[in-house]
Amino acid sequence: MEIDVKELRRFVDAIFEHLERCGRTKITVNKDYYWRVPFAARYDPYNEPSELVLGRLEEHLERLRFSIEADDVVGTDLSCLAMILHAIGDDVAA
């Protein structure tokens, strides 16, 4: 699968514009810790993961803020953002 970054940006912009139109300019996420499947097992549908790793949304948010402030954004910051967006999606859908 190939994904165009410009298309992803359009998706994100459209979703955030929708939230703002609905009056959701701030989102409260009442969860912090979550279970994550390690990378090696995440994309192996033929074997059940044998372990889980504890992740923390607050740490991801702090990491993203630091990356932006230090003007040192790296590709792995996408994983931090993804987990935060996942939690927000769960909250908005509820």
C-alpha positions in Angstrom: 0.0 0.0 0.0 1.3 3.4 -0.9 0.0 6.5 0.9 0.4 10.1 -0.3 1.4 12.5 2.5 -0.7 15.2 0.9 -3.7 12.9 1.1 -3.0 12.2 4.7 -2.8 15.9 5.4 -6.2 16.4 3.8 -7.7 13.6 6.0 -6.3 15.2 9.2 -7.3 18.7 8.2 -10.8 17.6 7.4 -11.2 15.7 10.6 -9.9 18.5 12.8 -12.1 21.0 10.9 -15.1 18.8 11.6 -14.2 18.7 15.3 -13.9 22.5 15.4 -17.3 22.9 13.6 -18.8 20.7 16.2 -17.4 23.0 18.9 -14.7 20.5 20.0 -11.7 22.9 20.2 -10.3 21.1 23.2 -10.5 17.4 23.9 -10.2 15.8 27.3 -8.7 12.4 27.3 -9.4 10.7 30.7 -7.0 7.9 30.0 -3.2 7.9 30.2 -1.8 4.3 30.3 -2.6 1.8 27.6 -1.5 -1.6 26.3 0.6 -1.8 23.2 1.6 -4.8 21.1 5.4 -4.7 20.4 6.2 -3.8 16.8 7.5 -7.2 15.8 4.2 -8.9 16.7 1.9 -6.1 15.6 1.9 -7.0 11.9 2.1 -10.8 12.3 -1.5 -11.9 12.1 -0.5 -15.6 12.1 0.9 -15.6 15.6 -0.8 -14.3 18.7 1.3 -11.7 20.6 3.1 -13.2 23.6 3.6 -9.9 25.4 2.2 -6.4 25.8 4.0 -3.2 26.6 2.6 -0.5 28.8 2.5 2.9 27.0 1.6 6.3 28.3 -0.2 9.0 26.4 1.2 11.9 28.6 4.7 10.8 27.7 3.8 10.9 24.0 2.4 14.4 24.3 5.5 15.6 26.2 7.7 14.0 23.5 5.8 15.8 20.7 5.9 19.1 22.5 9.7 18.8 23.0 10.2 17.8 19.4 8.3 20.8 18.1 10.0 23.3 20.6 13.4 21.9 19.7 12.6 22.0 16.0 13.7 18.4 16.0 10.7 16.4 14.7 11.5 12.9 13.5 9.5 10.2 11.8 9.1 8.2 15.0 7.0 11.1 16.4 4.3 9.7 14.1 3.9 6.8 16.5 3.4 9.1 19.5 0.9 11.2 17.5 -0.9 8.0 16.4 -1.5 6.8 19.9 -2.8 10.2 21.0 -5.1 10.3 18.0 -6.3 6.8 18.7 -7.3 7.8 22.2 -9.0 10.9 20.9 -10.9 8.8 18.3 -12.1 6.4 21.0 -13.3 9.4 23.1 -15.0 11.1 20.2 -16.7 7.9 19.1 -18.0 7.1 22.6 
